[in-house]
């Protein structure tokens, strides 16, 4: 299960960076509150379910309207209260 969730995070980060023309470190800082989060993730670092939910909610709330959400990643429902950066939500 962790490998699937890891893949979802990495896919969203990559696609978001591409769609917004931002560096990976910027996407990590904005979505996870840690500019090295995705570097550490690719090195095998673990993460909590709470962190996963917070980051995915951030991506969903900030996804560019003109970009398609990755087809193989379930998109979470985001309420008005979920719009805070992941660093504040986790």
C-alpha positions in Angstrom: 0.0 0.0 0.0 2.8 2.4 0.9 4.4 2.0 -2.6 1.1 2.9 -4.2 0.6 6.0 -2.1 4.3 6.9 -2.7 3.7 6.6 -6.5 0.5 8.8 -6.2 2.5 11.5 -4.4 5.4 11.4 -6.9 3.0 11.4 -9.9 1.1 14.4 -8.6 4.3 16.3 -7.8 5.8 15.6 -11.2 2.6 16.5 -13.1 2.0 19.6 -11.0 5.5 20.8 -11.5 5.2 20.3 -15.3 1.8 22.0 -15.5 2.9 25.0 -13.5 6.5 25.2 -14.8 7.8 25.1 -11.2 10.9 23.4 -9.8 10.4 20.2 -7.8 11.7 21.9 -4.7 9.1 24.6 -5.0 6.3 22.1 -5.4 7.6 20.3 -2.4 7.7 23.5 -0.3 4.2 24.5 -1.3 2.5 21.1 -1.0 4.4 19.5 1.9 6.0 22.5 3.7 9.4 20.9 3.1 11.5 21.7 0.0 13.2 18.3 0.2 10.1 16.2 0.8 10.0 14.5 -2.6 13.8 14.0 -2.6 13.6 12.2 0.7 10.6 10.2 -0.6 12.6 9.0 -3.6 15.3 8.0 -1.2 12.9 5.7 0.6 11.8 7.9 3.5 8.4 7.0 5.0 5.4 9.3 5.6 2.3 9.2 7.6 -1.3 8.7 6.3 -2.0 12.2 7.7 0.9 13.7 5.7 -0.3 11.9 2.5 -3.9 13.2 3.0 -2.7 16.7 3.6 -0.4 16.8 0.5 -3.1 15.2 -1.7 -5.7 17.7 -0.5 -3.3 20.5 -1.2 -2.7 19.2 -4.8 -6.4 18.8 -5.3 -7.2 22.3 -4.1 -4.4 24.0 -6.1 -4.5 21.9 -9.3 -4.4 24.1 -12.4 -7.8 24.2 -14.1 -6.2 23.7 -17.5 -4.3 20.5 -16.5 -5.8 17.0 -16.3 -5.5 15.3 -12.9 -3.4 12.1 -13.3 -5.8 9.3 -14.3 -4.3 6.6 -12.1 -4.4 8.7 -8.9 -7.7 9.0 -7.0 -8.5 12.7 -6.5 -9.6 13.6 -2.9 -12.6 15.7 -2.1 -11.5 19.1 -0.8 -13.7 21.2 1.4 -13.2 24.9 2.0 -11.3 24.1 5.2 -8.7 21.9 3.4 -7.2 24.8 1.5 -4.3 25.4 4.0 -0.8 24.4 3.0 0.1 20.9 4.1 2.6 22.3 6.6 -0.3 23.9 8.4 -2.6 21.0 8.0 -0.2 18.2 9.2 
